[in-house]
């Protein structure tokens, strides 16, 4: 069977598989052949089961499986050629997506995941490299989801390439827990975060740092990095990237319903030129940590917990302190200044003078009348 395929070109090489353009001598056509590097019997059987479930699914949002078999070289999957469009990673090299572009991408990705989730299929390793986009304008875009079964495939052995491969892994995957549909929701949130911000949600230099940030939910608020889109859109993406598995939407259909509900509300966003409202801060004795509602306390970190003013916890507030009077030196009494009064008093202010004058006048009048 080795002579059946003629390799025309190697398109992609990763740590888990090789993607080639081949010519099939039996089907007389060209195909894309992804050959997996694993030789473990259990892993090969798992791949068989996965692609047996994917093969009957007929959706323009999913890679169409032509054949999935095993030969003397290992397990391989055939998909139609040529490889059309660009990956989301290549698309983001020009910058973050606009509102219209994001709505198309999110809607069609949710549609693709809804198809597989309804069949109880889990992608498990969703990254921007698994998403291909065909079309020039957003109205012409055709989004296709692939990369099933490839695992956390890195382009090489360098640390940067390993970090890029694991950047959308959910916290439960770092803790060796089997992936679920809610795991895909978390990875989808990381993909959409990167689409709006133009950078990964969890920027790290090592796998150890990346693991710690995912488990601790240590990432910036998306709206700070993508102020060009409505706040509700950023909040919806952030609601998918939740550490607590049970707090996420349980499958793609639920996440899609949440997206449509928030889009219909379309909460207006404060214009960029408007001055921010200054909160009225009451006088308080402490500023305790207030945990966000959608994030459990055991996963919160200092970089994700907002600080709000509130009452002190654990003891009553202290009584207000009375001001202590400051002692001052006694003031010396100052001599009061009085205006000097004249030593002589006017004659009319002396009553005895008036009485004498009256007597004199009476005597003069008596003498004149005799």
C-alpha positions as YAML, in Angstrom:
chain: A
units: angstrom
residues:
- id: 1
  name: UNK
  ca: [0.00, 0.00, 0.00]
- id: 2
  name: UNK
  ca: [3.05, 2.27, 0.36]
- id: 3
  name: UNK
  ca: [3.14, 2.73, -3.42]
- id: 4
  name: UNK
  ca: [-0.43, 3.98, -3.40]
- id: 5
  name: UNK
  ca: [0.55, 7.52, -2.41]
- id: 6
  name: UNK
  ca: [3.06, 9.71, -4.15]
- id: 7
  name: UNK
  ca: [4.25, 12.59, -1.99]
- id: 8
  name: UNK
  ca: [4.09, 15.84, -3.92]
- id: 9
  name: UNK
  ca: [4.95, 18.27, -1.15]
- id: 10
  name: UNK
  ca: [5.42, 18.37, 2.61]
- id: 11
  name: UNK
  ca: [3.15, 21.16, 3.87]
- id: 12
  name: UNK
  ca: [3.53, 20.98, 7.62]
- id: 13
  name: UNK
  ca: [5.72, 19.21, 10.14]
- id: 14
  name: UNK
  ca: [4.99, 19.05, 13.87]
- id: 15
  name: UNK
  ca: [5.92, 16.94, 16.86]
- id: 16
  name: UNK
  ca: [2.83, 14.73, 16.46]
- id: 17
  name: UNK
  ca: [2.14, 14.49, 12.72]
- id: 18
  name: UNK
  ca: [3.17, 15.40, 9.20]
- id: 19
  name: UNK
  ca: [0.85, 16.99, 6.63]
- id: 20
  name: UNK
  ca: [1.64, 16.23, 2.99]
- id: 21
  name: UNK
  ca: [0.11, 16.82, -0.39]
- id: 22
  name: UNK
  ca: [-0.08, 13.37, -2.00]
- id: 23
  name: UNK
  ca: [-1.40, 11.82, -5.20]
- id: 24
  name: UNK
  ca: [-3.57, 8.77, -4.66]
- id: 25
  name: UNK
  ca: [-2.95, 6.14, -7.33]
- id: 26
  name: UNK
  ca: [-6.20, 4.33, -6.47]
- id: 27
  name: UNK
  ca: [-8.58, 7.30, -6.39]
- id: 28
  name: UNK
  ca: [-6.69, 9.13, -9.15]
- id: 29
  name: UNK
  ca: [-6.75, 12.42, -7.29]
- id: 30
  name: UNK
  ca: [-4.69, 14.63, -5.01]
- id: 31
  name: UNK
  ca: [-5.37, 14.69, -1.26]
- id: 32
  name: UNK
  ca: [-4.00, 16.08, 1.94]
- id: 33
  name: UNK
  ca: [-2.55, 13.28, 4.01]
- id: 34
  name: UNK
  ca: [-1.91, 13.76, 7.71]
- id: 35
  name: UNK
  ca: [0.24, 10.95, 9.01]
- id: 36
  name: UNK
  ca: [0.43, 10.58, 12.77]
- id: 37
  name: UNK
  ca: [3.77, 9.72, 14.35]
- id: 38
  name: UNK
  ca: [2.47, 7.67, 17.24]
- id: 39
  name: UNK
  ca: [3.14, 3.94, 17.31]
- id: 40
  name: UNK
  ca: [1.22, 3.24, 20.51]
- id: 41
  name: UNK
  ca: [-1.58, 0.75, 19.86]
- id: 42
  name: UNK
  ca: [-3.97, 2.39, 22.32]
- id: 43
  name: UNK
  ca: [-3.44, 5.83, 20.79]
- id: 44
  name: UNK
  ca: [-3.94, 4.47, 17.27]
- id: 45
  name: UNK
  ca: [-7.18, 2.82, 18.35]
- id: 46
  name: UNK
  ca: [-8.29, 6.10, 19.88]
- id: 47
  name: UNK
  ca: [-7.60, 7.86, 16.58]
- id: 48
  name: UNK
  ca: [-9.58, 5.20, 14.72]
- id: 49
  name: UNK
  ca: [-12.57, 5.74, 16.99]
- id: 50
  name: UNK
  ca: [-12.35, 9.52, 16.73]
- id: 51
  name: UNK
  ca: [-12.27, 9.68, 12.94]
- id: 52
  name: UNK
  ca: [-14.93, 6.97, 12.67]
- id: 53
  name: UNK
  ca: [-17.22, 9.38, 14.52]
- id: 54
  name: UNK
  ca: [-16.12, 12.40, 12.47]
- id: 55
  name: UNK
  ca: [-16.43, 10.78, 9.03]
- id: 56
  name: UNK
  ca: [-20.28, 10.79, 8.85]
- id: 57
  name: UNK
  ca: [-20.56, 14.45, 9.89]
- id: 58
  name: UNK
  ca: [-21.40, 16.58, 6.88]
- id: 59
  name: UNK
  ca: [-20.79, 20.22, 7.72]
- id: 60
  name: UNK
  ca: [-19.02, 22.99, 5.80]
- id: 61
  name: UNK
  ca: [-17.54, 24.06, 9.14]
- id: 62
  name: UNK
  ca: [-15.57, 20.82, 9.57]
- id: 63
  name: UNK
  ca: [-12.71, 19.22, 7.68]
- id: 64
  name: UNK
  ca: [-14.21, 16.49, 5.51]
- id: 65
  name: UNK
  ca: [-12.71, 13.06, 6.21]
- id: 66
  name: UNK
  ca: [-12.18, 11.05, 3.02]
- id: 67
  name: UNK
  ca: [-10.37, 8.12, 4.59]
- id: 68
  name: UNK
  ca: [-8.79, 7.19, 7.92]
- id: 69
  name: UNK
  ca: [-6.70, 4.01, 7.86]
- id: 70
  name: UNK
  ca: [-3.52, 2.42, 9.11]
- id: 71
  name: UNK
  ca: [-0.72, 1.04, 6.91]
- id: 72
  name: UNK
  ca: [2.80, -0.20, 7.49]
- id: 73
  name: UNK
  ca: [3.92, 3.37, 8.14]
- id: 74
  name: UNK
  ca: [1.28, 4.09, 10.74]
- id: 75
  name: UNK
  ca: [-2.08, 5.81, 10.97]
- id: 76
  name: UNK
  ca: [-3.09, 8.42, 8.42]
- id: 77
  name: UNK
  ca: [-6.08, 10.56, 7.49]
- id: 78
  name: UNK
  ca: [-7.01, 11.81, 4.03]
- id: 79
  name: UNK
  ca: [-8.79, 15.12, 3.53]
- id: 80
  name: UNK
  ca: [-9.64, 16.99, 0.32]
- id: 81
  name: UNK
  ca: [-6.99, 19.10, -1.42]
- id: 82
  name: UNK
  ca: [-5.96, 21.79, -1.98]
- id: 83
  name: UNK
  ca: [-5.44, 23.44, 1.39]
- id: 84
  name: UNK
  ca: [-7.48, 26.61, 0.98]
- id: 85
  name: UNK
  ca: [-7.47, 29.83, 2.94]
- id: 86
  name: UNK
  ca: [-5.24, 30.87, 5.81]
- id: 87
  name: UNK
  ca: [-5.09, 29.89, 9.45]
- id: 88
  name: UNK
  ca: [-6.37, 32.27, 12.10]
- id: 89
  name: UNK
  ca: [-2.78, 32.68, 13.29]
- id: 90
  name: UNK
  ca: [-1.77, 33.91, 9.84]
- id: 91
  name: UNK
  ca: [-4.82, 36.17, 9.71]
- id: 92
  name: UNK
  ca: [-3.89, 37.82, 13.01]
- id: 93
  name: UNK
  ca: [-0.45, 38.79, 11.76]
- id: 94
  name: UNK
  ca: [-2.08, 41.88, 10.27]
- id: 95
  name: UNK
  ca: [-3.76, 42.80, 13.57]
- id: 96
  name: UNK
  ca: [-6.78, 42.02, 15.77]
- id: 97
  name: UNK
  ca: [-10.15, 41.29, 14.20]
- id: 98
  name: UNK
  ca: [-12.81, 43.97, 13.81]
- id: 99
  name: UNK
  ca: [-16.31, 43.66, 15.26]
- id: 100
  name: UNK
  ca: [-17.75, 42.33, 12.00]
- id: 101
  name: UNK
  ca: [-14.89, 39.87, 11.51]
- id: 102
  name: UNK
  ca: [-15.17, 38.62, 15.07]
- id: 103
  name: UNK
  ca: [-18.92, 38.05, 14.81]
- id: 104
  name: UNK
  ca: [-18.44, 35.92, 11.69]
- id: 105
  name: UNK
  ca: [-15.56, 33.96, 13.22]
- id: 106
  name: UNK
  ca: [-17.29, 33.35, 16.56]
- id: 107
  name: UNK
  ca: [-20.59, 32.38, 14.95]
- id: 108
  name: UNK
  ca: [-19.09, 29.85, 12.54]
- id: 109
  name: UNK
  ca: [-16.69, 28.38, 15.11]
- id: 110
  name: UNK
  ca: [-19.58, 27.87, 17.52]
- id: 111
  name: UNK
  ca: [-21.52, 26.22, 14.71]
- id: 112
  name: UNK
  ca: [-18.61, 23.82, 14.07]
- id: 113
  name: UNK
  ca: [-18.23, 22.92, 17.74]
- id: 114
  name: UNK
  ca: [-21.98, 22.53, 18.11]
- id: 115
  name: UNK
  ca: [-21.96, 19.82, 15.43]
- id: 116
  name: UNK
  ca: [-19.26, 17.77, 17.16]
- id: 117
  name: UNK
  ca: [-20.52, 18.40, 20.69]
- id: 118
  name: UNK
  ca: [-23.98, 17.13, 19.75]
- id: 119
  name: UNK
  ca: [-22.26, 13.84, 18.86]
- id: 120
  name: UNK
  ca: [-20.38, 13.80, 22.18]
- id: 121
  name: UNK
  ca: [-17.09, 14.44, 20.36]
- id: 122
  name: UNK
  ca: [-14.43, 16.55, 22.05]
- id: 123
  name: UNK
  ca: [-11.76, 18.34, 20.04]
- id: 124
  name: UNK
  ca: [-9.43, 18.61, 23.03]
- id: 125
  name: UNK
  ca: [-6.64, 20.74, 21.53]
- id: 126
  name: UNK
  ca: [-8.32, 23.72, 19.89]
- id: 127
  name: UNK
  ca: [-5.86, 26.47, 18.89]
- id: 128
  name: UNK
  ca: [-5.86, 29.28, 16.29]
- id: 129
  name: UNK
  ca: [-3.78, 27.00, 14.04]
- id: 130
  name: UNK
  ca: [-6.76, 24.60, 13.83]
- id: 131
  name: UNK
  ca: [-8.98, 27.31, 12.30]
- id: 132
  name: UNK
  ca: [-8.83, 28.07, 8.58]
- id: 133
  name: UNK
  ca: [-10.57, 31.01, 6.93]
- id: 134
  name: UNK
  ca: [-11.47, 31.30, 3.24]
- id: 135
  name: UNK
  ca: [-12.77, 34.48, 1.64]
- id: 136
  name: UNK
  ca: [-11.75, 38.10, 1.23]
- id: 137
  name: UNK
  ca: [-14.35, 40.11, 3.14]
- id: 138
  name: UNK
  ca: [-16.07, 39.03, 6.37]
- id: 139
  name: UNK
  ca: [-19.30, 38.53, 4.44]
- id: 140
  name: UNK
  ca: [-17.47, 35.98, 2.25]
- id: 141
  name: UNK
  ca: [-15.66, 34.20, 5.04]
- id: 142
  name: UNK
  ca: [-15.97, 30.44, 5.35]
- id: 143
  name: UNK
  ca: [-14.52, 29.20, 8.62]
- id: 144
  name: UNK
  ca: [-13.44, 25.57, 8.87]
- id: 145
  name: UNK
  ca: [-12.34, 23.71, 12.00]
- id: 146
  name: UNK
  ca: [-9.68, 20.99, 11.75]
- id: 147
  name: UNK
  ca: [-6.76, 19.66, 13.74]
- id: 148
  name: UNK
  ca: [-8.67, 16.77, 15.30]
- id: 149
  name: UNK
  ca: [-6.43, 14.21, 16.96]
- id: 150
  name: UNK
  ca: [-3.17, 16.09, 16.52]
- id: 151
  name: UNK
  ca: [-2.83, 16.85, 20.23]
- id: 152
  name: UNK
  ca: [-0.63, 19.69, 21.42]
- id: 153
  name: UNK
  ca: [1.45, 19.71, 18.27]
- id: 154
  name: UNK
  ca: [4.48, 21.99, 18.35]
- id: 155
  name: UNK
  ca: [6.40, 23.13, 15.30]
- id: 156
  name: UNK
  ca: [9.68, 22.24, 16.97]
- id: 157
  name: UNK
  ca: [11.43, 21.45, 20.23]
- id: 158
  name: UNK
  ca: [12.17, 25.06, 21.22]
- id: 159
  name: UNK
  ca: [10.55, 26.41, 24.38]
- id: 160
  name: UNK
  ca: [8.73, 29.16, 22.49]
- id: 161
  name: UNK
  ca: [7.16, 26.62, 20.14]
- id: 162
  name: UNK
  ca: [6.13, 24.40, 23.05]
- id: 163
  name: UNK
  ca: [4.51, 27.35, 24.81]
- id: 164
  name: UNK
  ca: [2.64, 28.28, 21.63]
- id: 165
  name: UNK
  ca: [1.31, 24.72, 21.32]
- id: 166
  name: UNK
  ca: [-0.06, 24.66, 24.89]
- id: 167
  name: UNK
  ca: [-1.26, 28.27, 25.15]
- id: 168
  name: UNK
  ca: [-4.97, 27.31, 24.92]
- id: 169
  name: UNK
  ca: [-4.85, 24.23, 27.16]
- id: 170
  name: UNK
  ca: [-7.50, 24.27, 29.90]
- id: 171
  name: UNK
  ca: [-6.53, 24.11, 33.60]
- id: 172
  name: UNK
  ca: [-7.91, 20.57, 33.94]
- id: 173
  name: UNK
  ca: [-5.61, 19.42, 31.13]
- id: 174
  name: UNK
  ca: [-2.61, 20.80, 33.01]
- id: 175
  name: UNK
  ca: [-3.80, 18.76, 35.99]
- id: 176
  name: UNK
  ca: [-4.01, 15.55, 33.93]
- id: 177
  name: UNK
  ca: [-7.82, 15.46, 33.87]
- id: 178
  name: UNK
  ca: [-9.58, 14.07, 30.75]
- id: 179
  name: UNK
  ca: [-10.91, 16.69, 28.34]
- id: 180
  name: UNK
  ca: [-14.64, 17.37, 28.17]
- id: 181
  name: UNK
  ca: [-16.89, 19.57, 26.07]
- id: 182
  name: UNK
  ca: [-16.39, 22.29, 28.67]
- id: 183
  name: UNK
  ca: [-12.66, 21.96, 27.95]
- id: 184
  name: UNK
  ca: [-13.34, 22.93, 24.34]
- id: 185
  name: UNK
  ca: [-15.29, 25.95, 25.58]
- id: 186
  name: UNK
  ca: [-12.28, 27.15, 27.56]
- id: 187
  name: UNK
  ca: [-9.94, 26.68, 24.59]
- id: 188
  name: UNK
  ca: [-12.45, 28.45, 22.33]
- id: 189
  name: UNK
  ca: [-12.39, 31.40, 24.72]
- id: 190
  name: UNK
  ca: [-8.59, 31.52, 24.48]
- id: 191
  name: UNK
  ca: [-8.79, 31.45, 20.67]
- id: 192
  name: UNK
  ca: [-11.37, 34.26, 20.56]
- id: 193
  name: UNK
  ca: [-9.43, 36.27, 23.15]
- id: 194
  name: UNK
  ca: [-6.38, 36.11, 20.88]
- id: 195
  name: UNK
  ca: [-8.52, 37.08, 17.89]
- id: 196
  name: UNK
  ca: [-9.63, 40.33, 19.57]
- id: 197
  name: UNK
  ca: [-6.45, 41.19, 21.46]
- id: 198
  name: UNK
  ca: [-3.95, 40.16, 18.78]
- id: 199
  name: UNK
  ca: [-1.93, 38.31, 21.45]
- id: 200
  name: UNK
  ca: [-2.39, 35.16, 23.54]
- id: 201
  name: UNK
  ca: [-4.51, 35.38, 26.66]
- id: 202
  name: UNK
  ca: [-1.73, 33.91, 28.80]
- id: 203
  name: UNK
  ca: [1.64, 35.27, 27.75]
- id: 204
  name: UNK
  ca: [4.46, 33.19, 29.18]
- id: 205
  name: UNK
  ca: [8.09, 32.39, 28.51]
- id: 206
  name: UNK
  ca: [8.11, 28.85, 29.89]
- id: 207
  name: UNK
  ca: [5.66, 25.96, 30.19]
- id: 208
  name: UNK
  ca: [5.88, 26.19, 33.98]
- id: 209
  name: UNK
  ca: [4.85, 29.84, 33.93]
- id: 210
  name: UNK
  ca: [2.09, 29.09, 31.41]
- id: 211
  name: UNK
  ca: [0.69, 26.31, 33.60]
- id: 212
  name: UNK
  ca: [0.68, 28.54, 36.67]
- id: 213
  name: UNK
  ca: [-1.14, 31.33, 34.85]
- id: 214
  name: UNK
  ca: [-3.83, 29.01, 33.48]
- id: 215
  name: UNK
  ca: [-4.48, 27.40, 36.86]
- id: 216
  name: UNK
  ca: [-4.47, 30.77, 38.65]
- id: 217
  name: UNK
  ca: [-6.56, 32.50, 35.95]
- id: 218
  name: UNK
  ca: [-3.88, 35.16, 35.64]
- id: 219
  name: UNK
  ca: [-4.73, 37.14, 32.51]
- id: 220
  name: UNK
  ca: [-5.61, 40.77, 31.68]
- id: 221
  name: UNK
  ca: [-9.18, 41.90, 31.20]
- id: 222
  name: UNK
  ca: [-9.86, 41.61, 27.47]
- id: 223
  name: UNK
  ca: [-11.57, 45.00, 27.23]
- id: 224
  name: UNK
  ca: [-8.30, 46.70, 28.20]
- id: 225
  name: UNK
  ca: [-6.60, 45.11, 25.19]
- id: 226
  name: UNK
  ca: [-9.55, 45.36, 22.77]
- id: 227
  name: UNK
  ca: [-11.32, 48.68, 23.42]
- id: 228
  name: UNK
  ca: [-12.43, 48.77, 19.77]
- id: 229
  name: UNK
  ca: [-15.22, 46.24, 20.43]
- id: 230
  name: UNK
  ca: [-18.27, 46.49, 22.72]
- id: 231
  name: UNK
  ca: [-17.87, 45.63, 26.36]
- id: 232
  name: UNK
  ca: [-20.46, 42.85, 26.19]
- id: 233
  name: UNK
  ca: [-18.39, 41.07, 23.55]
- id: 234
  name: UNK
  ca: [-15.30, 41.05, 25.76]
- id: 235
  name: UNK
  ca: [-17.32, 39.96, 28.78]
- id: 236
  name: UNK
  ca: [-18.76, 37.03, 26.83]
- id: 237
  name: UNK
  ca: [-15.28, 35.85, 25.81]
- id: 238
  name: UNK
  ca: [-14.05, 36.19, 29.39]
- id: 239
  name: UNK
  ca: [-17.03, 34.12, 30.59]
- id: 240
  name: UNK
  ca: [-15.67, 31.19, 28.56]
- id: 241
  name: UNK
  ca: [-12.18, 31.37, 30.09]
- id: 242
  name: UNK
  ca: [-13.16, 30.34, 33.60]
- id: 243
  name: UNK
  ca: [-10.96, 28.12, 35.75]
- id: 244
  name: UNK
  ca: [-13.88, 26.33, 37.40]
- id: 245
  name: UNK
  ca: [-15.06, 23.76, 34.84]
- id: 246
  name: UNK
  ca: [-18.66, 23.74, 36.08]
- id: 247
  name: UNK
  ca: [-18.92, 27.53, 35.75]
- id: 248
  name: UNK
  ca: [-18.42, 27.39, 31.96]
- id: 249
  name: UNK
  ca: [-21.16, 26.75, 29.39]
- id: 250
  name: UNK
  ca: [-21.54, 22.97, 29.20]
- id: 251
  name: UNK
  ca: [-21.35, 22.84, 25.39]
- id: 252
  name: UNK
  ca: [-21.12, 25.01, 22.28]
- id: 253
  name: UNK
  ca: [-24.89, 25.38, 21.85]
- id: 254
  name: UNK
  ca: [-25.18, 27.00, 25.28]
- id: 255
  name: UNK
  ca: [-22.25, 29.33, 24.59]
- id: 256
  name: UNK
  ca: [-23.81, 30.29, 21.27]
- id: 257
  name: UNK
  ca: [-27.14, 31.07, 22.95]
- id: 258
  name: UNK
  ca: [-25.34, 33.29, 25.47]
- id: 259
  name: UNK
  ca: [-23.59, 35.10, 22.62]
- id: 260
  name: UNK
  ca: [-26.85, 35.78, 20.78]
- id: 261
  name: UNK
  ca: [-28.55, 37.00, 23.95]
- id: 262
  name: UNK
  ca: [-25.78, 39.46, 24.75]
- id: 263
  name: UNK
  ca: [-25.61, 40.61, 21.15]
- id: 264
  name: UNK
  ca: [-29.35, 41.38, 21.16]
- id: 265
  name: UNK
  ca: [-28.94, 43.49, 24.30]
- id: 266
  name: UNK
  ca: [-25.94, 45.33, 22.80]
- id: 267
  name: UNK
  ca: [-25.15, 47.37, 25.90]
- id: 268
  name: UNK
  ca: [-23.86, 50.78, 24.79]
- id: 269
  name: UNK
  ca: [-20.22, 51.47, 25.47]
- id: 270
  name: UNK
  ca: [-18.95, 54.72, 26.96]
- id: 271
  name: UNK
  ca: [-17.20, 56.71, 24.19]
- id: 272
  name: UNK
  ca: [-13.45, 56.88, 24.40]
- id: 273
  name: UNK
  ca: [-13.49, 60.67, 24.75]
- id: 274
  name: UNK
  ca: [-15.90, 60.70, 27.69]
- id: 275
  name: UNK
  ca: [-14.20, 61.30, 31.03]
- id: 276
  name: UNK
  ca: [-14.36, 58.26, 33.28]
- id: 277
  name: UNK
  ca: [-16.76, 58.42, 36.17]
- id: 278
  name: UNK
  ca: [-15.02, 58.96, 39.46]
- id: 279
  name: UNK
  ca: [-16.45, 56.64, 42.10]
- id: 280
  name: UNK
  ca: [-17.50, 58.14, 45.39]
- id: 281
  name: UNK
  ca: [-15.25, 56.52, 47.97]
- id: 282
  name: UNK
  ca: [-16.72, 56.55, 51.48]
- id: 283
  name: UNK
  ca: [-14.48, 56.93, 54.43]
- id: 284
  name: UNK
  ca: [-13.42, 53.44, 55.43]
- id: 285
  name: UNK
  ca: [-10.96, 51.88, 57.76]
- id: 286
  name: UNK
  ca: [-9.74, 49.23, 55.32]
- id: 287
  name: UNK
  ca: [-9.85, 48.10, 51.69]
- id: 288
  name: UNK
  ca: [-10.47, 44.34, 51.72]
- id: 289
  name: UNK
  ca: [-10.28, 42.11, 48.65]
- id: 290
  name: UNK
  ca: [-13.62, 41.55, 46.91]
- id: 291
  name: UNK
  ca: [-13.62, 38.41, 44.73]
- id: 292
  name: UNK
  ca: [-15.34, 38.46, 41.33]
- id: 293
  name: UNK
  ca: [-18.60, 36.55, 41.19]
- id: 294
  name: UNK
  ca: [-17.64, 34.22, 38.36]
- id: 295
  name: UNK
  ca: [-14.28, 33.20, 39.80]
- id: 296
  name: UNK
  ca: [-13.87, 30.92, 42.83]
- id: 297
  name: UNK
  ca: [-11.65, 32.13, 45.62]
- id: 298
  name: UNK
  ca: [-9.31, 29.16, 45.39]
- id: 299
  name: UNK
  ca: [-8.31, 30.12, 41.84]
- id: 300
  name: UNK
  ca: [-8.12, 33.88, 42.23]
- id: 301
  name: UNK
  ca: [-4.85, 35.78, 42.22]
- id: 302
  name: UNK
  ca: [-3.73, 39.26, 42.99]
- id: 303
  name: UNK
  ca: [-3.68, 40.17, 39.32]
- id: 304
  name: UNK
  ca: [-7.34, 39.27, 38.80]
- id: 305
  name: UNK
  ca: [-9.00, 40.42, 42.04]
- id: 306
  name: UNK
  ca: [-10.39, 43.95, 41.98]
- id: 307
  name: UNK
  ca: [-9.95, 46.00, 45.11]
- id: 308
  name: UNK
  ca: [-13.10, 47.61, 46.45]
- id: 309
  name: UNK
  ca: [-13.72, 49.72, 49.51]
- id: 310
  name: UNK
  ca: [-15.72, 47.94, 52.18]
- id: 311
  name: UNK
  ca: [-16.06, 47.35, 55.90]
- id: 312
  name: UNK
  ca: [-13.22, 45.76, 57.77]
- id: 313
  name: UNK
  ca: [-13.69, 42.06, 58.41]
- id: 314
  name: UNK
  ca: [-13.01, 40.41, 61.77]
- id: 315
  name: UNK
  ca: [-13.19, 43.27, 64.25]
- id: 316
  name: UNK
  ca: [-15.33, 46.37, 64.83]
- id: 317
  name: UNK
  ca: [-14.04, 49.64, 63.49]
- id: 318
  name: UNK
  ca: [-12.09, 51.72, 66.01]
- id: 319
  name: UNK
  ca: [-13.78, 54.68, 67.68]
- id: 320
  name: UNK
  ca: [-13.03, 58.02, 66.09]
- id: 321
  name: UNK
  ca: [-10.07, 59.70, 67.70]
- id: 322
  name: UNK
  ca: [-10.67, 63.01, 69.41]
- id: 323
  name: UNK
  ca: [-8.21, 65.74, 68.60]
- id: 324
  name: UNK
  ca: [-5.77, 66.46, 71.43]
- id: 325
  name: UNK
  ca: [-5.45, 70.18, 72.17]
- id: 326
  name: UNK
  ca: [-1.98, 71.51, 71.61]
- id: 327
  name: UNK
  ca: [-0.62, 73.34, 74.70]
- id: 328
  name: UNK
  ca: [0.27, 76.94, 74.11]
- id: 329
  name: UNK
  ca: [2.18, 79.48, 76.21]
- id: 330
  name: UNK
  ca: [-0.05, 81.76, 78.35]
- id: 331
  name: UNK
  ca: [-0.64, 85.11, 76.80]
- id: 332
  name: UNK
  ca: [0.53, 88.18, 78.75]
- id: 333
  name: UNK
  ca: [-2.25, 90.62, 79.54]
- id: 334
  name: UNK
  ca: [-1.80, 93.76, 77.61]
- id: 335
  name: UNK
  ca: [-2.47, 97.17, 79.11]
- id: 336
  name: UNK
  ca: [-5.65, 98.66, 77.84]
- id: 337
  name: UNK
  ca: [-5.19, 102.02, 76.28]
- id: 338
  name: UNK
  ca: [-7.68, 104.68, 77.21]
- id: 339
  name: UNK
  ca: [-7.95, 108.09, 75.68]
- id: 340
  name: UNK
  ca: [-6.92, 110.83, 78.07]
- id: 341
  name: UNK
  ca: [-9.93, 112.74, 79.42]
- id: 342
  name: UNK
  ca: [-9.59, 116.48, 80.08]
- id: 343
  name: UNK
  ca: [-8.85, 117.32, 83.72]
- id: 344
  name: UNK
  ca: [-11.43, 120.14, 83.76]
- id: 345
  name: UNK
  ca: [-15.06, 119.33, 83.49]
- id: 346
  name: UNK
  ca: [-17.54, 121.71, 81.89]
- id: 347
  name: UNK
  ca: [-19.42, 123.83, 84.41]
- id: 348
  name: UNK
  ca: [-22.82, 122.66, 83.30]
- id: 349
  name: UNK
  ca: [-21.84, 119.14, 84.24]
- id: 350
  name: UNK
  ca: [-21.49, 120.22, 88.00]
- id: 351
  name: UNK
  ca: [-24.95, 120.37, 89.78]
- id: 352
  name: UNK
  ca: [-23.93, 122.60, 92.71]
- id: 353
  name: UNK
  ca: [-22.91, 125.43, 90.36]
- id: 354
  name: UNK
  ca: [-26.35, 125.32, 88.79]
- id: 355
  name: UNK
  ca: [-28.02, 125.46, 92.19]
- id: 356
  name: UNK
  ca: [-25.96, 128.54, 93.30]
- id: 357
  name: UNK
  ca: [-26.73, 130.35, 90.07]
- id: 358
  name: UNK
  ca: [-30.42, 129.71, 90.54]
- id: 359
  name: UNK
  ca: [-30.36, 131.13, 94.06]
- id: 360
  name: UNK
  ca: [-28.51, 134.27, 92.87]
- id: 361
  name: UNK
  ca: [-31.07, 134.87, 90.16]
- id: 362
  name: UNK
  ca: [-33.93, 134.52, 92.62]
- id: 363
  name: UNK
  ca: [-32.37, 137.07, 94.99]
- id: 364
  name: UNK
  ca: [-31.80, 139.57, 92.20]
- id: 365
  name: UNK
  ca: [-35.38, 139.24, 91.10]
- id: 366
  name: UNK
  ca: [-36.62, 139.81, 94.71]
- id: 367
  name: UNK
  ca: [-34.53, 142.94, 95.15]
- id: 368
  name: UNK
  ca: [-35.73, 144.47, 91.91]
- id: 369
  name: UNK
  ca: [-39.37, 143.93, 92.76]
- id: 370
  name: UNK
  ca: [-39.19, 145.84, 96.10]
...
